[in-house]
Amino acid sequence: MIGGPRRVAQEVPRGAEMFKFVSMRLFQSIIVMLVVGLIAFGLFRFVGDPVNNMVGQDTTLEEREALTESLGLNDPFIVQYGRFVGKAVQGDFGMSYRLRQPVSDLIAERFPATLELSLVSAFMALLLGVPMGIYTALKPKSLFSRGFMTLSLMGVSLPTFLIGILLILFFGVTLRWLPTFGRGEVIQLGWWSSGFFTASGLKSLIMPAITLAIFQMTLIVRLVRAEMLEVLRTDYIKFAHARGLSPRLINFSIALRNTLVPVITIIGLQVGSIIAFAIITESVFQWPGMGLLFIQAVSEVDIPVMAAYLLLIAFVFVVINLIVDILYFVVDPRLRVQS
Amino acid sequence: MTKALLDIRDLIVEFPSRHGGVVAARQVNLSVAAGEILGVVGESGAGKSTIGNAVMNLLERPGRIGGGEIYLKGEKISNLPDHEMRKIRGKRIGMIFQDPLTSLNPLETVADQLIGTIRTHLDLSADEARARAISLLDQVGIPDPAVRVDHYPHQFSGGMRQRVVIALALCAEPEVILADEPTTALDVSIQAQILELLKDLVRQRGVGMILITHDMGVIAEVADRVAVMYRGEVVETGPTAKILGDPDHAYTRSLISAVPRPDIRLHRFPMVESIERAGERRELDLSTHWLGKARDFDTRGGGGATGPLLAVKDLEMVFRSGGFLGSKASSLRAVDRVSFDIRDGECFGIVGESGSGKSTIARLVTGIYKAAGGSISFNGTDLTKLKNRKELNKHRRQMQMIFQDPFSSVNARMKVRDIIAEPIRFHKLSGSESETRRIVDDLLDHVGLGARAAVKYPHEFSGGQRQRISIARALATRPRFLICDEPTSALDVSIQAQILNLLKDLQEELGLTMMFISHDLPVIRQMCDRVGVMSKGRMVEIAETENLFVAPKDDYSKHLISLMPSYSGLSEREVGQAEAS
């Protein structure tokens, strides 16, 4: 192409802008994590007494004092917080009160289950939701669009647990096609346990993933549709029609890209919330993931597990936000190149 | 008549609805020849844009062509199927839209948009299309086109973006160009450049152009022939000089008389009432009425005799942006050491292009922004030094503001009565609620809306009527000083003439002092006693209005005055009548 060198020349400031932008966001992310860490640490300090949780009924006052001292609980607040952050960075969240195991081991054991479930349902929601949103925006009066919109209304209004139970009743109990609980057989890949490679693992995944995806999917359909309708009304779409461009180019190249700019943010946060709020689905299907671990930790005031879960979810959100910001930067030139 | 390039015959456009629907264009006949510019002029709702959309077959649902035919070089193009029509759009008829800020896809470079359009219509390779894109940018006067072509729309200024829009319309050498308000969103100096460009294109390429606009000045400047539209009908068509100079139709006459004249100052705008019936104004006896009473500044024997009512000295305002952790802070000096005085009872105009800092001054004077430096003395008191809220409110009560946008400057969820009563209640200016109501009713009568308006909501009124609500609200504090920030630039000319007449009447009756901000030089000439010209945050010249228009001193003022449309065709007859009335 003519003017090739010019394009290269433009890449340089773009890269510099990008670096500055990303390092800014990283810095802000660290602050967010430190604040969440403070809250998680606050759990130890202010919800119950850790010493009480460790010692028995007949421990003497002196022994308690010694334990408090040895745990460093007499140190100033800031020193203890620093120690907590230092350990957390290394993945050390202490021992679970309930299971007497290191929290990091528990998480490592449960995390793959939740992540696999979440990713599968996030992909389901995106791959079905975005095209359906586009379709209903482009052909608002067609029979399919009306059908999609009615279904999506049901998806939004039916509670997740009900959908899960109905699926279990139909496919699990009546038809006996799919297993109703657990992950099925898993294969260990190093510390990661995966259900993707066995028939029973995949079969077990179907119902929980659908249950988790339906709400997100309906949300995405409605969001994409609303944004797209908005974009289709803009002057630049009208101008594109007036220039005789083909509808395919207008709808999928111009309109869709402009639709995605605002949609990316919300979809990113939705994916985060799929991971964070898989709790209900995991309970319904007895899915051995983090949500289930968290529920049990709450009912037994297992503070180290709760603190670790809080930090991990915050971390997931921060990472997703960072990815969203970078995507934004790639999609929208107004952020990249200053006028 | 010369052979018509585009011929519109008996066109009817309808917007059907359950309640019978609206006819947006009835029996419209228009034609444009090669190398000719046909101006289509009319006020909002006249159906001008509908014609353009009907030609392109881009009518918004449920609009449709209800009758008549459109011919392009003798070939019928109305009601063609969409895939046929697509070969005409962009290829044979190009279209230019009003707002260059919104008519380009923000996510694609100018090159991609141009190349996409070129390759849709012409069988060119990517490299050839790119070369053509660069040459098109060059032709529409974009400097350094080989570099600029790879920029995104947001990297261009408004005027440059409109040039890009024009380049896009020219991609496939269309025979006809429809320009729908192509310069309305632009500053005067940019407007002049774009009009010059359009004229050149028509002359050099021999295309036919339909120029749709509400602006008589633009018509006078570029159109060869004019069609005047009123409520969906073409009421008059003819050569520009004839239509502007000696119109036959009563509507055309009143429309032209409502245009503020740049060349001569008139006392009032004549004949405008025949267009939209202005509400009857019921005059109040100000010697006994609340509005005239207890105007505490009157009791001190003219007050202003001792000095100017408003004295602004070395006023400064800086806007900062960015500046958080590493990103470089940038600052914009919006107002740069501006000084001026406004005498008691005069109307002081501030004129300038967008971004010159006009509105910022209004906001500084009223206290919406806090000044970065300098002083604002109102009636001898420096408002920038006042800390006491009560004292400040006492002074603020005496100055009121009328904003540009009549739609967003009144609270849509309040009844008109409460909107106007709010300042009365806030400043505790009336003894009782029943008195407040009576005052509001009288104010509404006084601005020509009628007391019945009190129980309605703002959305039930047109733009001009809403501006009357704003004026009534401003009067409700019994102000001494009125700041009008582009009060009529969102309105049609006839409505503008009514509002300007109203402001003049009020100023005379109530002895108001006014600061009148506008980008529109003819309006300034009609309204103001003295004018300050602003450019890039500085006040470059302050002069008596007539002196400024006849003999501007500063280079920028000269430039601005020279860009004013000339209306060479306007008839002396109209002027004679206007002066007699």
HADDOCK unambig.tbl for C-alpha pairs under 7 A between the chains (distance, minus, plus):
assign (segid A and resid 1 and name CA) (segid B and resid 127 and name CA) 5.81 0.50 0.50
assign (segid A and resid 2 and name CA) (segid B and resid 127 and name CA) 6.51 0.50 0.50
assign (segid A and resid 235 and name CA) (segid B and resid 102 and name CA) 5.70 0.50 0.50
assign (segid A and resid 235 and name CA) (segid B and resid 103 and name CA) 4.78 0.50 0.50
assign (segid A and resid 236 and name CA) (segid B and resid 102 and name CA) 6.12 0.50 0.50
assign (segid A and resid 236 and name CA) (segid B and resid 103 and name CA) 4.02 0.50 0.50
assign (segid A and resid 236 and name CA) (segid B and resid 104 and name CA) 4.97 0.50 0.50
assign (segid A and resid 236 and name CA) (segid B and resid 105 and name CA) 5.54 0.50 0.50
assign (segid A and resid 239 and name CA) (segid B and resid 103 and name CA) 6.17 0.50 0.50
assign (segid A and resid 242 and name CA) (segid B and resid 56 and name CA) 6.89 0.50 0.50
assign (segid A and resid 242 and name CA) (segid B and resid 89 and name CA) 5.46 0.50 0.50
assign (segid A and resid 242 and name CA) (segid B and resid 90 and name CA) 6.04 0.50 0.50
assign (segid A and resid 242 and name CA) (segid B and resid 95 and name CA) 6.26 0.50 0.50
assign (segid A and resid 243 and name CA) (segid B and resid 89 and name CA) 5.35 0.50 0.50
assign (segid A and resid 243 and name CA) (segid B and resid 90 and name CA) 3.79 0.50 0.50
assign (segid A and resid 243 and name CA) (segid B and resid 94 and name CA) 6.64 0.50 0.50
assign (segid A and resid 243 and name CA) (segid B and resid 117 and name CA) 6.76 0.50 0.50
assign (segid A and resid 243 and name CA) (segid B and resid 169 and name CA) 6.74 0.50 0.50
assign (segid A and resid 244 and name CA) (segid B and resid 86 and name CA) 4.62 0.50 0.50
assign (segid A and resid 244 and name CA) (segid B and resid 87 and name CA) 6.38 0.50 0.50
assign (segid A and resid 244 and name CA) (segid B and resid 89 and name CA) 4.59 0.50 0.50
assign (segid A and resid 244 and name CA) (segid B and resid 90 and name CA) 5.09 0.50 0.50
assign (segid A and resid 245 and name CA) (segid B and resid 117 and name CA) 6.43 0.50 0.50
assign (segid A and resid 245 and name CA) (segid B and resid 120 and name CA) 6.27 0.50 0.50
assign (segid A and resid 332 and name CA) (segid B and resid 107 and name CA) 5.92 0.50 0.50
assign (segid A and resid 333 and name CA) (segid B and resid 107 and name CA) 6.02 0.50 0.50
assign (segid A and resid 334 and name CA) (segid B and resid 154 and name CA) 6.71 0.50 0.50
assign (segid A and resid 339 and name CA) (segid B and resid 154 and name CA) 6.17 0.50 0.50
assign (segid A and resid 339 and name CA) (segid B and resid 155 and name CA) 4.14 0.50 0.50
